[in-house]
């Protein structure tokens, strides 16, 4: 590919996953430089007040100083004539949910990952579940409710009638297990609901699937090898995801060939059901009986050199730089 292409790296943003995005951005920035691209960095949370030094984009900062309204000003700093493609290193709300994708489309700027509609659907856990059911993608039993619609007692009654405890309570549109609680009994339900409503006005309640945590990356409709996550906690929570040494990763996962094939096929089906493009990662629970349950699709998965998608790419011989270059090539095409 022509190394003189100018890449706009979008990093940071205003979601609770801002610091995670900076980790992705720092790794991708270095890879882009190593590949010889001309790189411009913008943090949409800063609007017109962008840092002068590139290093400042990747430092921790005061979360209170950044604003959602700045996104429009930030996107207006660049034009389609100046940029070959935007590499989205954003995670969470306004970065992964179709918002920034829509703004870039209005500007006529190509970007990495899925289009605005599929990004929005994948971020909306309830809509994802509806489309999973429609496309025969197996996932845990579930129900949802909006703030003010159900009392804690009514939610508890539904849990006990549909699948029982433990139950998973999570906000409808957050990533990185932000706002998620596994309720072992009804005593924990009120706090779990309150916690989830801190992040969204809709809550998804799911059957808890005991077993193993596995994930499959899909690039250009092809599944990579299955990766198993063994977190130090019972669940792959925020701490286990982003604290060194808190999780063990096995790729290819130690599962039977037919189970691996099933996981890969369902991963591709899940991505197609949400119309995902270029690359994505599908997270699963694998029961003790090796029954597969799709949890969600991440349309902008973490992309540090030690993140899950690069680990799976490495298992098929792709370096981090080659993975980044492949994402850019597919996105431009």
Helices and strands as residue ranges (DSSP letters): E 6-10, H 18-35, E 38-42, G 44-46, G 54-58, G 63-65, H 70-75, E 85-88, H 99-107, H 116-123, H 125-134, E 142-146, H 152-162, E 167-171, E 181-183, G 186-188, H 189-197, E 202-207, E 212-219, E 222-223, E 227-231, H 238-242, E 247-251, H 257-273, E 279-286, E 292-298, H 308-315, H 320-332
